[in-house]
Amino acid sequence: MPLPKRRHSQARGRKRRTNQALTAPTLVACRHCHQKIPAHTICTNCGSYGGRVVATPKKET
Ligand SMILES: [Zn+2]
């Protein structure tokens, strides 16, 4: 198995990792109950998707 001849400098590794920053998830308001939810997901509060109720929320039971 090939191995690197020399170790990379700290700066080289850090330069590579400058592109790995985390970004905050995109939150949009639910069209049904206006709660902030991640985009393209079923609302966990009211169970709606695309302005239409498609599932029953879990916390009702
Ligand atoms: Zn909702």
N, CA, C, O and the ligand as a Tripos MOL2 file, in Angstrom:
@<TRIPOS>MOLECULE
protein
  245   243    62     0     0
PROTEIN
NO_CHARGES

@<TRIPOS>ATOM
      1 N           0.8430   -1.1980    0.0000 N.3       1 MET1
      2 CA          0.0000    0.0000    0.0000 C.3       1 MET1
      3 C           0.8750    1.2440    0.0000 C.2       1 MET1
      4 O           1.7780    1.3560    0.8300 O.2       1 MET1
      5 N           0.6260    2.2000   -0.9280 N.am      2 PRO2
      6 CA          1.4910    3.3850   -1.0020 C.3       2 PRO2
      7 C           1.3580    4.2740    0.2130 C.2       2 PRO2
      8 O           0.2820    4.4310    0.7900 O.2       2 PRO2
      9 N           2.4770    4.8430    0.5770 N.am      3 LEU3
     10 CA          2.4950    5.7490    1.7220 C.3       3 LEU3
     11 C           3.0880    7.0890    1.3080 C.2       3 LEU3
     12 O           3.9590    7.1180    0.4380 O.2       3 LEU3
     13 N           2.6530    8.1930    1.8940 N.am      4 PRO4
     14 CA          3.2360    9.4890    1.5560 C.3       4 PRO4
     15 C           4.6950    9.5540    1.9980 C.2       4 PRO4
     16 O           5.0580    9.0720    3.0700 O.2       4 PRO4
     17 N           5.5150   10.1570    1.1520 N.am      5 LYS5
     18 CA          6.9480   10.2240    1.4440 C.3       5 LYS5
     19 C           7.2210   11.1700    2.6080 C.2       5 LYS5
     20 O           8.0320   10.8760    3.4860 O.2       5 LYS5
     21 N           6.5380   12.2990    2.6020 N.am      6 ARG6
     22 CA          6.7660   13.2960    3.6630 C.3       6 ARG6
     23 C           5.4270   13.7220    4.2360 C.2       6 ARG6
     24 O           4.4040   13.6900    3.5520 O.2       6 ARG6
     25 N           5.4490   14.1210    5.4950 N.am      7 ARG7
     26 CA          4.2180   14.6370    6.0970 C.3       7 ARG7
     27 C           3.9000   16.0030    5.5220 C.2       7 ARG7
     28 O           4.8050   16.7500    5.1500 O.2       7 ARG7
     29 N           2.6010   16.3380    5.4450 N.am      8 HIS8
     30 CA          2.2110   17.6700    5.0100 C.3       8 HIS8
     31 C           2.3840   18.6530    6.1500 C.2       8 HIS8
     32 O           2.2670   18.2940    7.3220 O.2       8 HIS8
     33 N           2.6650   19.9000    5.7950 N.am      9 SER9
     34 CA          2.8080   20.9290    6.8280 C.3       9 SER9
     35 C           1.4510   21.2130    7.4610 C.2       9 SER9
     36 O           0.4090   20.9000    6.8850 O.2       9 SER9
     37 N           1.4720   21.8070    8.6470 N.am     10 GLN10
     38 CA          0.2230   22.1980    9.3160 C.3      10 GLN10
     39 C          -0.5710   23.1430    8.4300 C.2      10 GLN10
     40 O          -1.7940   23.0380    8.3360 O.2      10 GLN10
     41 N           0.1460   24.0890    7.7630 N.am     11 ALA11
     42 CA         -0.5390   25.0750    6.9160 C.3      11 ALA11
     43 C          -1.2380   24.3880    5.7530 C.2      11 ALA11
     44 O          -2.3410   24.7810    5.3720 O.2      11 ALA11
     45 N          -0.6070   23.3630    5.1870 N.am     12 ARG12
     46 CA         -1.2010   22.6900    4.0290 C.3      12 ARG12
     47 C          -2.5000   21.9870    4.4270 C.2      12 ARG12
     48 O          -3.5000   22.0620    3.7130 O.2      12 ARG12
     49 N          -2.4740   21.3050    5.5740 N.am     13 GLY13
     50 CA         -3.6980   20.6510    6.0540 C.3      13 GLY13
     51 C          -4.7740   21.6610    6.3860 C.2      13 GLY13
     52 O          -5.9500   21.4370    6.1000 O.2      13 GLY13
     53 N          -4.3780   22.7730    6.9880 N.am     14 ARG14
     54 CA         -5.3520   23.8050    7.3630 C.3      14 ARG14
     55 C          -5.9390   24.4770    6.1270 C.2      14 ARG14
     56 O          -7.1260   24.8030    6.0970 O.2      14 ARG14
     57 N          -5.1040   24.6850    5.1020 N.am     15 LYS15
     58 CA         -5.6140   25.2820    3.8610 C.3      15 LYS15
     59 C          -6.6840   24.3750    3.2490 C.2      15 LYS15
     60 O          -7.7120   24.8540    2.7700 O.2      15 LYS15
     61 N          -6.4370   23.0720    3.2680 N.am     16 ARG16
     62 CA         -7.4110   22.1240    2.7170 C.3      16 ARG16
     63 C          -8.7170   22.1960    3.5120 C.2      16 ARG16
     64 O          -9.8040   22.1310    2.9370 O.2      16 ARG16
     65 N          -8.6060   22.3310    4.8270 N.am     17 ARG17
     66 CA         -9.8080   22.3150    5.6740 C.3      17 ARG17
     67 C         -10.5530   23.6510    5.7120 C.2      17 ARG17
     68 O         -11.6130   23.7380    6.3310 O.2      17 ARG17
     69 N         -10.0300   24.6810    5.0710 N.am     18 THR18
     70 CA        -10.7800   25.9400    5.0400 C.3      18 THR18
     71 C         -12.0890   25.7720    4.2820 C.2      18 THR18
     72 O         -13.0230   26.5470    4.4870 O.2      18 THR18
     73 N         -12.1720   24.7570    3.3990 N.am     19 ASN19
     74 CA        -13.3910   24.5520    2.6050 C.3      19 ASN19
     75 C         -14.3940   23.6540    3.3110 C.2      19 ASN19
     76 O         -15.4450   23.3640    2.7390 O.2      19 ASN19
     77 N         -14.1160   23.2010    4.5330 N.am     20 GLN20
     78 CA        -14.9950   22.2460    5.2080 C.3      20 GLN20
     79 C         -15.8630   22.9100    6.2710 C.2      20 GLN20
     80 O         -16.3740   22.2290    7.1600 O.2      20 GLN20
     81 N         -16.0370   24.2310    6.1940 N.am     21 ALA21
     82 CA        -16.8150   24.9210    7.2220 C.3      21 ALA21
     83 C         -18.2650   24.4690    7.1850 C.2      21 ALA21
     84 O         -18.8130   24.2190    6.1120 O.2      21 ALA21
     85 N         -18.8870   24.3630    8.3510 N.am     22 LEU22
     86 CA        -20.2950   23.9880    8.4560 C.3      22 LEU22
     87 C         -21.1600   25.1970    8.1340 C.2      22 LEU22
     88 O         -20.8080   26.3340    8.4470 O.2      22 LEU22
     89 N         -22.2970   24.9300    7.5020 N.am     23 THR23
     90 CA        -23.2680   26.0010    7.2550 C.3      23 THR23
     91 C         -24.5590   25.6710    7.9900 C.2      23 THR23
     92 O         -24.9120   24.5020    8.1520 O.2      23 THR23
     93 N         -25.2490   26.6930    8.4270 N.am     24 ALA24
     94 CA        -26.4980   26.4840    9.1520 C.3      24 ALA24
     95 C         -27.5530   25.9150    8.2140 C.2      24 ALA24
     96 O         -27.6080   26.3060    7.0480 O.2      24 ALA24
     97 N         -28.4080   24.9830    8.7030 N.am     25 PRO25
     98 CA        -29.4410   24.4310    7.8390 C.3      25 PRO25
     99 C         -30.4580   25.4970    7.4360 C.2      25 PRO25
    100 O         -30.7800   26.3950    8.2150 O.2      25 PRO25
    101 N         -30.9540   25.3820    6.2080 N.am     26 THR26
    102 CA        -31.9380   26.3430    5.7140 C.3      26 THR26
    103 C         -33.3030   26.0530    6.3470 C.2      26 THR26
    104 O         -33.8720   24.9780    6.1550 O.2      26 THR26
    105 N         -33.8140   27.0240    7.1000 N.am     27 LEU27
    106 CA        -35.1170   26.8570    7.7450 C.3      27 LEU27
    107 C         -36.1390   27.7440    7.0440 C.2      27 LEU27
    108 O         -35.8930   28.9190    6.7720 O.2      27 LEU27
    109 N         -37.2850   27.1510    6.7630 N.am     28 VAL28
    110 CA        -38.3770   27.9140    6.1680 C.3      28 VAL28
    111 C         -39.6000   27.7970    7.0730 C.2      28 VAL28
    112 O         -39.7080   26.8510    7.8540 O.2      28 VAL28
    113 N         -40.5150   28.7510    6.9710 N.am     29 ALA29
    114 CA        -41.7320   28.7070    7.7780 C.3      29 ALA29
    115 C         -42.7140   27.7140    7.1690 C.2      29 ALA29
    116 O         -42.9350   27.7090    5.9580 O.2      29 ALA29
    117 N         -43.3070   26.8660    8.0290 N.am     30 CYS30
    118 CA        -44.3240   25.9120    7.5690 C.3      30 CYS30
    119 C         -45.5140   26.6900    7.0140 C.2      30 CYS30
    120 O         -45.9500   27.6770    7.6070 O.2      30 CYS30
    121 N         -46.0410   26.2360    5.8630 N.am     31 ARG31
    122 CA        -47.1630   26.9470    5.2520 C.3      31 ARG31
    123 C         -48.4540   26.7560    6.0440 C.2      31 ARG31
    124 O         -49.4000   27.5310    5.9050 O.2      31 ARG31
    125 N         -48.4830   25.7180    6.8740 N.am     32 HIS32
    126 CA        -49.6960   25.3890    7.6100 C.3      32 HIS32
    127 C         -49.7030   26.0490    8.9840 C.2      32 HIS32
    128 O         -50.6710   26.7170    9.3480 O.2      32 HIS32
    129 N         -48.6050   25.8610    9.7610 N.am     33 CYS33
    130 CA        -48.5860   26.3640   11.1390 C.3      33 CYS33
    131 C         -47.5080   27.4360   11.3390 C.2      33 CYS33
    132 O         -47.3650   27.9570   12.4450 O.2      33 CYS33
    133 N         -46.7480   27.7730   10.2900 N.am     34 HIS34
    134 CA        -45.7570   28.8560   10.3080 C.3      34 HIS34
    135 C         -44.6160   28.6070   11.2740 C.2      34 HIS34
    136 O         -43.9340   29.5490   11.6780 O.2      34 HIS34
    137 N         -44.3920   27.3390   11.6590 N.am     35 GLN35
    138 CA        -43.2280   27.0180   12.4830 C.3      35 GLN35
    139 C         -42.0220   26.8330   11.5720 C.2      35 GLN35
    140 O         -42.1630   26.3860   10.4340 O.2      35 GLN35
    141 N         -40.8290   27.1770   12.0720 N.am     36 LYS36
    142 CA        -39.6140   27.0460   11.2790 C.3      36 LYS36
    143 C         -39.2460   25.5700   11.1370 C.2      36 LYS36
    144 O         -39.0530   24.8830   12.1400 O.2      36 LYS36
    145 N         -39.1460   25.0750    9.8960 N.am     37 ILE37
    146 CA        -38.7620   23.6910    9.6340 C.3      37 ILE37
    147 C         -37.7220   23.6870    8.5140 C.2      37 ILE37
    148 O         -37.6600   24.6340    7.7300 O.2      37 ILE37
    149 N         -36.8870   22.6100    8.4270 N.am     38 PRO38
    150 CA        -35.9660   22.5140    7.3080 C.3      38 PRO38
    151 C         -36.7330   22.4370    5.9870 C.2      38 PRO38
    152 O         -37.8260   21.8750    5.9350 O.2      38 PRO38
    153 N         -36.1600   23.0020    4.9170 N.am     39 ALA39
    154 CA        -36.8330   22.9970    3.6210 C.3      39 ALA39
    155 C         -36.9810   21.5670    3.1030 C.2      39 ALA39
    156 O         -36.1430   20.7160    3.3980 O.2      39 ALA39
    157 N         -38.0340   21.2960    2.3380 N.am     40 HIS40
    158 CA        -38.3150   20.0130    1.6900 C.3      40 HIS40
    159 C         -38.5100   18.8910    2.7110 C.2      40 HIS40
    160 O         -38.1430   17.7490    2.4340 O.2      40 HIS40
    161 N         -39.0780   19.1870    3.8840 N.am     41 THR41
    162 CA        -39.3630   18.1400    4.8580 C.3      41 THR41
    163 C         -40.8020   18.2870    5.3410 C.2      41 THR41
    164 O         -41.3860   19.3700    5.2850 O.2      41 THR41
    165 N         -41.3650   17.1710    5.8190 N.am     42 ILE42
    166 CA        -42.6930   17.2110    6.4050 C.3      42 ILE42
    167 C         -42.5940   17.9320    7.7490 C.2      42 ILE42
    168 O         -41.6720   17.6730    8.5230 O.2      42 ILE42
    169 N         -43.5320   18.8290    8.0290 N.am     43 CYS43
    170 CA        -43.5190   19.5770    9.2820 C.3      43 CYS43
    171 C         -43.7180   18.6230   10.4560 C.2      43 CYS43
    172 O         -44.6430   17.8110   10.4470 O.2      43 CYS43
    173 N         -42.8460   18.7200   11.4740 N.am     44 THR44
    174 CA        -42.9720   17.8360   12.6350 C.3      44 THR44
    175 C         -44.0620   18.3220   13.5790 C.2      44 THR44
    176 O         -44.5050   17.5780   14.4530 O.2      44 THR44
    177 N         -44.4920   19.5610   13.4060 N.am     45 ASN45
    178 CA        -45.5000   20.1240   14.3070 C.3      45 ASN45
    179 C         -46.9130   19.7650   13.8560 C.2      45 ASN45
    180 O         -47.7300   19.3450   14.6750 O.2      45 ASN45
    181 N         -47.2150   19.9230   12.5610 N.am     46 CYS46
    182 CA        -48.5730   19.6770   12.0800 C.3      46 CYS46
    183 C         -48.6420   18.5790   11.0230 C.2      46 CYS46
    184 O         -49.7380   18.2050   10.6050 O.2      46 CYS46
    185 N         -47.4860   18.0470   10.5740 N.am     47 GLY47
    186 CA        -47.4950   16.9380    9.6160 C.3      47 GLY47
    187 C         -47.8800   17.3310    8.2130 C.2      47 GLY47
    188 O         -48.3560   16.4890    7.4520 O.2      47 GLY47
    189 N         -47.6900   18.5840    7.8450 N.am     48 SER48
    190 CA        -48.0670   18.9970    6.4900 C.3      48 SER48
    191 C         -46.8370   19.0950    5.6090 C.2      48 SER48
    192 O         -45.7200   19.2900    6.0880 O.2      48 SER48
    193 N         -47.0650   18.9540    4.3010 N.am     49 TYR49
    194 CA        -45.9890   19.1150    3.3190 C.3      49 TYR49
    195 C         -46.5820   19.8050    2.1020 C.2      49 TYR49
    196 O         -47.5810   19.3470    1.5480 O.2      49 TYR49
    197 N         -45.9700   20.9030    1.6880 N.am     50 GLY50
    198 CA        -46.4590   21.6420    0.5320 C.3      50 GLY50
    199 C         -47.8410   22.2250    0.7510 C.2      50 GLY50
    200 O         -48.6340   22.2980   -0.1880 O.2      50 GLY50
    201 N         -48.1510   22.6460    1.9810 N.am     51 GLY51
    202 CA        -49.4470   23.2290    2.2740 C.3      51 GLY51
    203 C         -50.5640   22.2180    2.4310 C.2      51 GLY51
    204 O         -51.7320   22.6000    2.5130 O.2      51 GLY51
    205 N         -50.2260   20.9070    2.4760 N.am     52 ARG52
    206 CA        -51.2300   19.8430    2.5370 C.3      52 ARG52
    207 C         -50.8460   18.9060    3.6860 C.2      52 ARG52
    208 O         -49.6680   18.5740    3.8170 O.2      52 ARG52
    209 N         -51.7920   18.4680    4.5190 N.am     53 VAL53
    210 CA        -51.4900   17.5680    5.6320 C.3      53 VAL53
    211 C         -51.3290   16.1540    5.0900 C.2      53 VAL53
    212 O         -52.2710   15.5870    4.5360 O.2      53 VAL53
    213 N         -50.1310   15.5810    5.2490 N.am     54 VAL54
    214 CA        -49.8570   14.2510    4.7080 C.3      54 VAL54
    215 C         -49.5810   13.2340    5.8120 C.2      54 VAL54
    216 O         -49.5600   12.0350    5.5350 O.2      54 VAL54
    217 N         -49.3680   13.6690    7.0480 N.am     55 ALA55
    218 CA        -49.0570   12.7370    8.1330 C.3      55 ALA55
    219 C         -49.5970   13.2960    9.4320 C.2      55 ALA55
    220 O         -49.8060   14.5020    9.5620 O.2      55 ALA55
    221 N         -49.8250   12.4080   10.4000 N.am     56 THR56
    222 CA        -50.2770   12.8690   11.7070 C.3      56 THR56
    223 C         -49.0620   13.0880   12.5940 C.2      56 THR56
    224 O         -48.2100   12.2050   12.6860 O.2      56 THR56
    225 N         -48.9570   14.2370   13.2480 N.am     57 PRO57
    226 CA        -47.8140   14.4910   14.1120 C.3      57 PRO57
    227 C         -47.7260   13.4850   15.2530 C.2      57 PRO57
    228 O         -48.7410   13.0260   15.7780 O.2      57 PRO57
    229 N         -46.4780   13.1470   15.6320 N.am     58 LYS58
    230 CA        -46.2640   12.0990   16.6150 C.3      58 LYS58
    231 C         -46.6680   12.5120   18.0250 C.2      58 LYS58
    232 O         -47.0790   11.6720   18.8260 O.2      58 LYS58
    233 N         -46.5510   13.8020   18.3310 N.am     59 LYS59
    234 CA        -46.7740   14.1900   19.7360 C.3      59 LYS59
    235 C         -48.2420   14.2430   20.1190 C.2      59 LYS59
    236 O         -48.5570   14.5530   21.2670 O.2      59 LYS59
    237 N         -49.1690   13.9460   19.1800 N.am     60 GLU60
    238 CA        -50.5860   13.9220   19.5250 C.3      60 GLU60
    239 C         -50.9250   12.7150   20.3700 C.2      60 GLU60
    240 O         -51.8180   12.7840   21.2140 O.2      60 GLU60
    241 N         -50.2250   11.6020   20.1580 N.am     61 THR61
    242 CA        -50.5350   10.3590   20.8730 C.3      61 THR61
    243 C         -49.9790   10.3850   22.2910 C.2      61 THR61
    244 O         -50.1470    9.4210   23.0370 O.2      61 THR61
    245 ZN        -46.5420   22.8590   10.3040 Zn       62 ZN62
@<TRIPOS>BOND
     1     1     2 1
     2     2     3 1
     3     3     4 2
     4     3     5 am
     5     5     6 1
     6     6     7 1
     7     7     8 2
     8     7     9 am
     9     9    10 1
    10    10    11 1
    11    11    12 2
    12    11    13 am
    13    13    14 1
    14    14    15 1
    15    15    16 2
    16    15    17 am
    17    17    18 1
    18    18    19 1
    19    19    20 2
    20    19    21 am
    21    21    22 1
    22    22    23 1
    23    23    24 2
    24    23    25 am
    25    25    26 1
    26    26    27 1
    27    27    28 2
    28    27    29 am
    29    29    30 1
    30    30    31 1
    31    31    32 2
    32    31    33 am
    33    33    34 1
    34    34    35 1
    35    35    36 2
    36    35    37 am
    37    37    38 1
    38    38    39 1
    39    39    40 2
    40    39    41 am
    41    41    42 1
    42    42    43 1
    43    43    44 2
    44    43    45 am
    45    45    46 1
    46    46    47 1
    47    47    48 2
    48    47    49 am
    49    49    50 1
    50    50    51 1
    51    51    52 2
    52    51    53 am
    53    53    54 1
    54    54    55 1
    55    55    56 2
    56    55    57 am
    57    57    58 1
    58    58    59 1
    59    59    60 2
    60    59    61 am
    61    61    62 1
    62    62    63 1
    63    63    64 2
    64    63    65 am
    65    65    66 1
    66    66    67 1
    67    67    68 2
    68    67    69 am
    69    69    70 1
    70    70    71 1
    71    71    72 2
    72    71    73 am
    73    73    74 1
    74    74    75 1
    75    75    76 2
    76    75    77 am
    77    77    78 1
    78    78    79 1
    79    79    80 2
    80    79    81 am
    81    81    82 1
    82    82    83 1
    83    83    84 2
    84    83    85 am
    85    85    86 1
    86    86    87 1
    87    87    88 2
    88    87    89 am
    89    89    90 1
    90    90    91 1
    91    91    92 2
    92    91    93 am
    93    93    94 1
    94    94    95 1
    95    95    96 2
    96    95    97 am
    97    97    98 1
    98    98    99 1
    99    99   100 2
   100    99   101 am
   101   101   102 1
   102   102   103 1
   103   103   104 2
   104   103   105 am
   105   105   106 1
   106   106   107 1
   107   107   108 2
   108   107   109 am
   109   109   110 1
   110   110   111 1
   111   111   112 2
   112   111   113 am
   113   113   114 1
   114   114   115 1
   115   115   116 2
   116   115   117 am
   117   117   118 1
   118   118   119 1
   119   119   120 2
   120   119   121 am
   121   121   122 1
   122   122   123 1
   123   123   124 2
   124   123   125 am
   125   125   126 1
   126   126   127 1
   127   127   128 2
   128   127   129 am
   129   129   130 1
   130   130   131 1
   131   131   132 2
   132   131   133 am
   133   133   134 1
   134   134   135 1
   135   135   136 2
   136   135   137 am
   137   137   138 1
   138   138   139 1
   139   139   140 2
   140   139   141 am
   141   141   142 1
   142   142   143 1
   143   143   144 2
   144   143   145 am
   145   145   146 1
   146   146   147 1
   147   147   148 2
   148   147   149 am
   149   149   150 1
   150   150   151 1
   151   151   152 2
   152   151   153 am
   153   153   154 1
   154   154   155 1
   155   155   156 2
   156   155   157 am
   157   157   158 1
   158   158   159 1
   159   159   160 2
   160   159   161 am
   161   161   162 1
   162   162   163 1
   163   163   164 2
   164   163   165 am
   165   165   166 1
   166   166   167 1
   167   167   168 2
   168   167   169 am
   169   169   170 1
   170   170   171 1
   171   171   172 2
   172   171   173 am
   173   173   174 1
   174   174   175 1
   175   175   176 2
   176   175   177 am
   177   177   178 1
   178   178   179 1
   179   179   180 2
   180   179   181 am
   181   181   182 1
   182   182   183 1
   183   183   184 2
   184   183   185 am
   185   185   186 1
   186   186   187 1
   187   187   188 2
   188   187   189 am
   189   189   190 1
   190   190   191 1
   191   191   192 2
   192   191   193 am
   193   193   194 1
   194   194   195 1
   195   195   196 2
   196   195   197 am
   197   197   198 1
   198   198   199 1
   199   199   200 2
   200   199   201 am
   201   201   202 1
   202   202   203 1
   203   203   204 2
   204   203   205 am
   205   205   206 1
   206   206   207 1
   207   207   208 2
   208   207   209 am
   209   209   210 1
   210   210   211 1
   211   211   212 2
   212   211   213 am
   213   213   214 1
   214   214   215 1
   215   215   216 2
   216   215   217 am
   217   217   218 1
   218   218   219 1
   219   219   220 2
   220   219   221 am
   221   221   222 1
   222   222   223 1
   223   223   224 2
   224   223   225 am
   225   225   226 1
   226   226   227 1
   227   227   228 2
   228   227   229 am
   229   229   230 1
   230   230   231 1
   231   231   232 2
   232   231   233 am
   233   233   234 1
   234   234   235 1
   235   235   236 2
   236   235   237 am
   237   237   238 1
   238   238   239 1
   239   239   240 2
   240   239   241 am
   241   241   242 1
   242   242   243 1
   243   243   244 2
@<TRIPOS>SUBSTRUCTURE
     1 MET1         2 RESIDUE 1 A MET
     2 PRO2         6 RESIDUE 1 A PRO
     3 LEU3        10 RESIDUE 1 A LEU
     4 PRO4        14 RESIDUE 1 A PRO
     5 LYS5        18 RESIDUE 1 A LYS
     6 ARG6        22 RESIDUE 1 A ARG
     7 ARG7        26 RESIDUE 1 A ARG
     8 HIS8        30 RESIDUE 1 A HIS
     9 SER9        34 RESIDUE 1 A SER
    10 GLN10       38 RESIDUE 1 A GLN
    11 ALA11       42 RESIDUE 1 A ALA
    12 ARG12       46 RESIDUE 1 A ARG
    13 GLY13       50 RESIDUE 1 A GLY
    14 ARG14       54 RESIDUE 1 A ARG
    15 LYS15       58 RESIDUE 1 A LYS
    16 ARG16       62 RESIDUE 1 A ARG
    17 ARG17       66 RESIDUE 1 A ARG
    18 THR18       70 RESIDUE 1 A THR
    19 ASN19       74 RESIDUE 1 A ASN
    20 GLN20       78 RESIDUE 1 A GLN
    21 ALA21       82 RESIDUE 1 A ALA
    22 LEU22       86 RESIDUE 1 A LEU
    23 THR23       90 RESIDUE 1 A THR
    24 ALA24       94 RESIDUE 1 A ALA
    25 PRO25       98 RESIDUE 1 A PRO
    26 THR26      102 RESIDUE 1 A THR
    27 LEU27      106 RESIDUE 1 A LEU
    28 VAL28      110 RESIDUE 1 A VAL
    29 ALA29      114 RESIDUE 1 A ALA
    30 CYS30      118 RESIDUE 1 A CYS
    31 ARG31      122 RESIDUE 1 A ARG
    32 HIS32      126 RESIDUE 1 A HIS
    33 CYS33      130 RESIDUE 1 A CYS
    34 HIS34      134 RESIDUE 1 A HIS
    35 GLN35      138 RESIDUE 1 A GLN
    36 LYS36      142 RESIDUE 1 A LYS
    37 ILE37      146 RESIDUE 1 A ILE
    38 PRO38      150 RESIDUE 1 A PRO
    39 ALA39      154 RESIDUE 1 A ALA
    40 HIS40      158 RESIDUE 1 A HIS
    41 THR41      162 RESIDUE 1 A THR
    42 ILE42      166 RESIDUE 1 A ILE
    43 CYS43      170 RESIDUE 1 A CYS
    44 THR44      174 RESIDUE 1 A THR
    45 ASN45      178 RESIDUE 1 A ASN
    46 CYS46      182 RESIDUE 1 A CYS
    47 GLY47      186 RESIDUE 1 A GLY
    48 SER48      190 RESIDUE 1 A SER
    49 TYR49      194 RESIDUE 1 A TYR
    50 GLY50      198 RESIDUE 1 A GLY
    51 GLY51      202 RESIDUE 1 A GLY
    52 ARG52      206 RESIDUE 1 A ARG
    53 VAL53      210 RESIDUE 1 A VAL
    54 VAL54      214 RESIDUE 1 A VAL
    55 ALA55      218 RESIDUE 1 A ALA
    56 THR56      222 RESIDUE 1 A THR
    57 PRO57      226 RESIDUE 1 A PRO
    58 LYS58      230 RESIDUE 1 A LYS
    59 LYS59      234 RESIDUE 1 A LYS
    60 GLU60      238 RESIDUE 1 A GLU
    61 THR61      242 RESIDUE 1 A THR
    62 ZN62       245 GROUP 0 **** ****
